[in-house]
Amino acid sequence: MILIVDDIRANIIALKKTLELHNIEVDTAESGEEALKKILQINYCLIIMDVQMPGLDGFEVVKILSGNKKTKDIPVIFLSALNIEKKYIFKGYETGAVEYITKPVDTDLLILKVKTFLKIYEQQNELKEMKELLSKEIKIRKEAQDNLEVKITERTKELILKNEELELKNHELQQFAWVVSHDLNEPIRKIQIFIKIIKDLYLAKDDKAVDYVNRTIKSAERMQTLITDLLAYSRLSSKVQPEKTDLNEVLQEVLSDFDYLIERKNATIKTNVLPTIDSIPSQLRQVFQNLIGNALKFSNNTENPVIEITSELIETKDFDAKPSPDGSYCRIIVKDNGIGFDEIYLDRIFIIFQSLNDRQSYEGTGIGLAIAKKIIEKHNGLITAKSQIGKGASFIMVLPLEYQEIK
């Protein structure tokens, strides 16, 4: 809305009709005092004001408006028939007017200027609204960010406490496992000793009794192996610093332990050069011991069991990655020509206490491959197997050459 201020009513009516013909909404005031009262109550987008008026003249009204925070930005156009000298025009601009037009007025020019200022007013309002919306959006986002940071901090503290609690419980569990292992092993050892004494002193001539005693001794041995394996599995949770490990030395130690069994089974062991990697040597020794031990155990009593241990460097942490002399990972394969297994049971063989074979025919606790999998994963590696029934099995491991923190 536009406010017309003039002390001559005829001037107001003429200008009002001209503006209304162009669909411009108009309000009027016949003095400076009346204009001030209306301006403080109503938001006007433009004021067209006469300079010469009784009481407060146009200059004084605009000066008052310029000093008020609410009204200082309202554009004012001065209209004057008397004060047309340059000093009055300069004074009009100095007081804060945006335009000074002398009478007689060019109606077309006035309408053009009025529409221009109305357009500017609309654009300023749009900008003001956008600014307010942006301010609100920034405030909302800042509050959300602050809340998120607080939640992240709180969650981090919770995770640290939980991690400390978990480490303490793991330590307690390892201590408990060691104590239980010791307490269980001791009576089993005594059972084995006393049963062997009874067998040698009192049952030597009773074949049936000897058979029962031998079964009892074997059961005790299996229980002892189970306790030892469970203790080994529980110890895998402890933190140990990795070191540079020559896998050739680790493999030779394992093969040396199996010397007697390899000779008895007339097995052939084929190897190529293995890499040096960052690892926990005792744990990788256990992996090779479990895999080679299984290969010998499940050799199907063939005349010539063959076990191949091969290695190559690869580009990425993937079972099917391409070989590369500059690779950051190594792929190690332990292959045998034993009884094999059906690959539909692949997921089961790495689960603790899971066994695919008759334990009366093949002794075992069902923990060895679970231990191997946990050790390989602890080294940030991968393990899987490929096999066909009656055609042997291949266990494939992928390990990083350099230690990588597990995230």
C-alpha positions in Angstrom: 0.0 0.0 0.0 1.1 3.6 -0.8 0.5 6.6 1.4 -0.2 10.0 -0.2 0.5 13.0 2.2 -0.7 16.4 1.1 -2.5 19.3 2.8 -4.5 20.1 -0.3 -7.4 17.5 -0.7 -7.8 18.2 -4.5 -4.2 17.1 -5.0 -4.7 13.9 -3.0 -7.9 13.0 -5.0 -6.3 13.6 -8.4 -3.2 11.5 -7.5 -5.2 8.8 -5.8 -7.4 8.3 -8.9 -4.3 8.2 -11.2 -2.7 5.4 -9.1 -5.9 3.4 -8.6 -6.3 3.3 -12.4 -3.1 1.2 -12.4 -4.5 -1.1 -9.6 -2.3 0.4 -6.9 -3.8 0.4 -3.4 -3.7 3.9 -1.9 -4.1 5.5 1.6 -4.1 9.2 2.4 -3.1 11.7 5.1 -3.7 15.5 5.0 -0.9 16.6 7.4 2.5 15.5 8.6 1.1 14.7 12.1 -1.6 12.4 10.6 0.9 10.8 8.3 3.2 9.9 11.3 0.3 8.3 13.2 -0.6 6.1 10.2 2.9 5.2 9.4 3.5 3.8 12.9 0.4 1.7 12.7 0.4 0.5 9.0 3.2 -0.9 6.9 3.5 1.1 3.7 5.7 0.2 0.8 6.1 3.8 -0.5 5.2 7.3 0.6 4.5 10.2 -1.8 4.8 13.4 0.2 4.2 17.1 -0.4 7.1 19.3 0.9 5.2 22.4 1.9 2.6 21.7 4.6 1.4 23.6 7.7 2.7 22.2 11.0 5.2 19.4 10.2 6.4 19.9 6.7 7.6 17.1 4.4 11.3 17.5 5.4 10.6 17.2 9.1 8.4 14.1 8.7 11.0 12.3 6.6 13.7 13.3 9.1 11.6 11.7 11.9 11.1 8.6 9.8 14.8 8.3 9.1 15.6 8.2 12.8 13.1 5.4 13.6 14.3 1.8 13.2 10.9 0.6 12.0 10.4 3.3 9.4 13.8 4.3 8.2 13.7 2.0 5.2 10.4 3.1 3.8 11.1 4.9 0.4 9.8 8.5 0.1 9.1 10.5 -3.0 8.8 14.3 -2.5 6.3 16.2 -4.7 6.6 20.0 -4.7 5.3 22.9 -6.8 6.9 25.7 -4.7 10.2 24.4 -3.4 11.8 23.6 -6.8 15.2 25.2 -6.2 18.3 23.0 -6.1 18.9 23.6 -2.4 15.5 22.2 -1.6 16.0 19.2 -3.9 19.4 18.6 -2.2 17.8 18.9 1.3 15.1 16.4 0.2 17.8 13.8 -0.7 19.8 14.6 2.5 16.8 13.9 4.8 16.4 10.5 3.2 14.1 10.7 0.2 14.7 8.4 -2.7 13.2 10.8 -5.3 12.3 14.5 -5.6 9.8 15.4 -8.3 8.7 19.0 -9.1 5.2 19.9 -10.3 3.6 19.9 -12.8 4.1 16.1 -12.6 4.6 13.9 -15.6 2.1 11.2 -14.8 3.6 8.4 -16.9 7.0 9.1 -15.4 5.5 9.1 -11.8 3.7 5.8 -12.4 6.8 4.2 -13.8 8.8 5.3 -10.7 6.1 4.2 -8.3 5.9 0.7 -10.0 9.7 0.5 -9.9 9.8 1.2 -6.1 7.0 -1.2 -5.5 8.9 -3.9 -7.4 12.0 -3.1 -5.3 9.9 -3.3 -2.1 8.6 -6.8 -3.1 12.1 -8.0 -3.9 13.4 -6.7 -0.6 10.5 -8.5 1.3 11.3 -11.7 -0.6 15.0 -11.4 0.3 14.1 -10.6 3.9 11.9 -13.8 4.1 14.6 -15.9 2.5 17.1 -14.5 5.0 14.8 -15.4 7.9 14.2 -18.9 6.5 18.0 -19.3 6.1 18.6 -18.1 9.6 16.0 -20.6 11.0 17.5 -23.4 8.9 21.1 -22.6 10.1 19.8 -22.5 13.7 18.0 -25.9 13.3 21.1 -27.5 11.6 23.4 -26.1 14.3 21.2 -27.4 17.0 21.1 -30.8 15.2 24.9 -30.8 14.8 25.4 -29.9 18.5 23.0 -32.7 19.5 24.8 -35.1 17.2 28.2 -34.2 18.6 26.9 -34.7 22.1 25.4 -38.1 21.2 28.6 -39.2 19.5 30.6 -38.2 22.5 28.3 -40.0 24.8 28.3 -43.1 22.6 32.1 -43.1 22.3 32.3 -43.0 26.1 29.9 -45.9 26.3 31.9 -47.9 23.8 35.1 -47.3 25.6 33.6 -48.4 28.9 32.1 -51.5 27.2 35.4 -52.3 25.6 37.2 -52.0 28.9 34.6 -54.2 30.5 34.8 -56.8 27.7 38.6 -56.9 28.0 38.3 -57.5 31.7 35.8 -60.3 31.2 38.0 -61.8 28.5 40.9 -61.8 30.9 38.8 -63.4 33.6 37.5 -66.0 31.1 41.0 -66.9 30.1 42.0 -67.2 33.7 39.0 -69.4 34.4 39.7 -71.5 31.3 43.3 -72.1 32.5 42.1 -73.1 36.0 39.4 -75.4 34.7 41.8 -76.9 32.2 44.3 -77.6 34.9 41.7 -79.0 37.3 40.2 -81.2 34.6 43.4 -82.5 33.2 44.8 -83.6 36.6 42.1 -86.2 37.4 42.2 -87.4 33.7 45.9 -88.0 34.0 45.4 -90.0 37.2 42.6 -92.0 35.5 44.9 -92.9 32.6 47.7 -93.9 35.0 45.6 -96.1 37.2 43.8 -97.8 34.3 47.1 -98.6 32.7 48.4 -100.1 36.0 45.2 -102.2 36.4 45.5 -103.3 32.8 49.2 -104.4 33.1 48.9 -106.0 36.6 45.5 -107.6 36.7 44.0 -107.8 33.2 46.8 -108.9 30.9 45.3 -112.4 30.3 41.7 -111.2 29.8 41.4 -110.0 26.2 37.8 -108.7 26.6 38.8 -106.7 29.7 41.9 -105.3 27.9 39.7 -104.1 25.0 37.4 -102.3 27.4 40.4 -100.7 29.2 41.9 -99.6 25.9 38.6 -97.9 24.9 38.6 -96.2 28.3 42.1 -94.9 27.8 41.3 -93.6 24.3 38.2 -91.8 25.7 40.4 -90.2 28.4 42.9 -89.2 25.7 40.1 -87.6 23.6 38.9 -85.7 26.7 42.4 -84.5 27.3 42.7 -83.3 23.7 39.3 -81.6 23.9 40.4 -79.7 27.1 43.7 -78.6 25.5 41.9 -77.4 22.3 39.3 -75.5 24.3 42.0 -73.8 26.2 43.8 -72.9 23.0 40.5 -71.5 21.5 39.9 -69.3 24.5 43.4 -67.9 24.4 42.9 -66.5 20.9 41.0 -63.5 22.4 44.1 -62.2 24.1 46.1 -59.4 22.5 49.6 -60.3 21.3 51.9 -58.0 19.3 52.7 -59.4 15.9 56.3 -59.8 14.7 58.2 -60.5 11.5 57.7 -64.2 10.8 59.4 -66.5 8.3 56.6 -68.9 7.4 59.2 -71.4 6.0 60.6 -71.8 9.5 57.2 -72.2 11.0 56.2 -74.9 8.4 59.5 -76.8 9.0 58.8 -76.9 12.8 55.3 -78.3 12.1 56.6 -80.9 9.6 59.3 -81.9 12.1 56.6 -82.6 14.7 54.8 -84.8 12.2 57.9 -86.8 11.2 56.8 -90.0 12.7 53.3 -89.9 11.3 54.5 -88.8 7.8 56.9 -91.7 7.8 54.3 -94.2 9.0 51.8 -93.1 6.4 54.5 -92.9 3.7 53.3 -89.4 2.9 54.9 -87.0 0.4 55.2 -83.4 1.4 55.7 -80.8 -1.4 56.4 -77.1 -0.6 57.5 -74.0 -2.3 59.0 -70.9 -0.7 56.6 -69.2 1.7 56.8 -65.4 2.4 57.9 -63.5 5.6 54.9 -61.7 7.1 53.8 -59.8 10.2 52.1 -62.4 12.4 51.9 -64.2 15.8 54.2 -67.2 15.0 52.7 -69.5 17.6 49.2 -69.0 16.2 50.2 -69.6 12.6 52.1 -72.7 13.7 48.8 -73.9 15.2 47.0 -73.2 11.8 49.6 -75.3 9.8 49.5 -78.0 12.5 45.7 -78.3 12.3 45.6 -78.3 8.5 48.5 -80.7 7.9 47.3 -82.9 10.8 43.9 -83.1 9.1 45.5 -83.9 5.7 47.4 -86.8 7.3 44.4 -88.0 9.3 42.0 -88.0 6.4 44.4 -89.5 3.9 42.0 -92.4 3.4 44.8 -95.0 4.0 46.1 -94.4 0.4 49.4 -95.9 -0.4 50.9 -92.5 -1.2 49.3 -89.6 0.5 50.4 -86.3 -1.0 50.3 -82.9 0.7 51.2 -79.7 -1.1 51.8 -76.4 0.6 52.2 -73.6 -1.9 52.2 -69.8 -1.7 52.1 -66.8 -4.1 51.8 -63.0 -3.7 48.6 -61.4 -4.8 47.3 -57.9 -5.4 44.2 -57.8 -3.2 42.5 -59.5 -0.2 40.5 -61.9 -2.3 40.6 -65.7 -2.8 40.6 -65.2 -6.6 43.0 -62.2 -6.8 45.6 -62.0 -9.5 49.2 -63.0 -8.7 51.5 -60.1 -8.4 55.3 -60.0 -7.4 54.6 -56.6 -5.7 51.3 -57.8 -4.0 50.5 -56.8 -0.4 48.9 -60.2 0.3 49.9 -63.8 0.1 47.7 -66.8 -0.8 48.7 -70.0 0.9 47.1 -73.3 -0.2 47.3 -76.6 1.7 46.2 -79.4 -0.6 45.8 -83.1 -0.1 44.5 -86.2 -1.9 42.5 -87.6 1.0 38.8 -88.4 1.5 37.6 -84.9 0.8 34.1 -83.6 1.7 31.0 -82.3 0.1 31.2 -78.5 -0.4 27.6 -78.1 0.7 29.0 -78.5 4.2 31.7 -75.8 3.8 30.2 -73.4 6.4 30.0 -76.2 9.0 33.6 -77.3 9.0 34.8 -74.0 10.5 32.2 -74.0 13.3 33.4 -75.2 16.7 32.4 -78.8 17.6 31.2 -79.5 14.1 32.6 -82.6 12.4 31.6 -84.2 9.1 33.1 -87.6 9.8 32.5 -90.5 12.1 34.6 -89.9 15.2 35.0 -93.6 15.7 36.8 -93.8 12.4 38.6 -90.4 12.6 39.5 -89.1 16.0 39.1 -85.4 16.6 37.3 -82.8 18.7 35.8 -80.6 16.0 37.7 -77.6 17.2 40.8 -77.5 15.0 39.4 -75.7 11.9 37.4 -73.3 14.2 40.7 -72.4 15.8 42.4 -72.0 12.3 39.5 -69.7 11.1 39.7 -67.5 14.3 43.5 -67.2 14.0 43.3 -66.2 10.3 40.6 -63.6 11.0 42.6 -62.3 13.9 45.4 -61.7 11.4 42.9 -59.8 9.2 42.9 -62.6 6.7 40.5 -65.0 5.0 40.2 -68.8 4.9 38.0 -71.2 2.9 38.2 -74.6 1.3 37.5 -76.4 -1.9 36.8 -80.2 -2.1 35.1 -83.1 -3.7 34.3 -86.4 -2.0 37.1 -88.9 -2.7 39.3 -86.3 -4.4 41.0 -84.5 -1.6 40.6 -81.0 -0.2 42.4 -77.6 -0.6 42.4 -75.1 2.2 43.0 -71.6 0.9 44.3 -68.7 3.2 44.8 -65.1 2.3 47.0 -63.1 4.7 48.4 -59.5 4.6 52.2 -59.2 4.4 52.2 -56.3 6.9 50.2 -56.0 10.1 46.8 -54.3 9.6 44.7 -53.1 12.6 41.3 -54.8 12.5 38.6 -52.1 12.5 
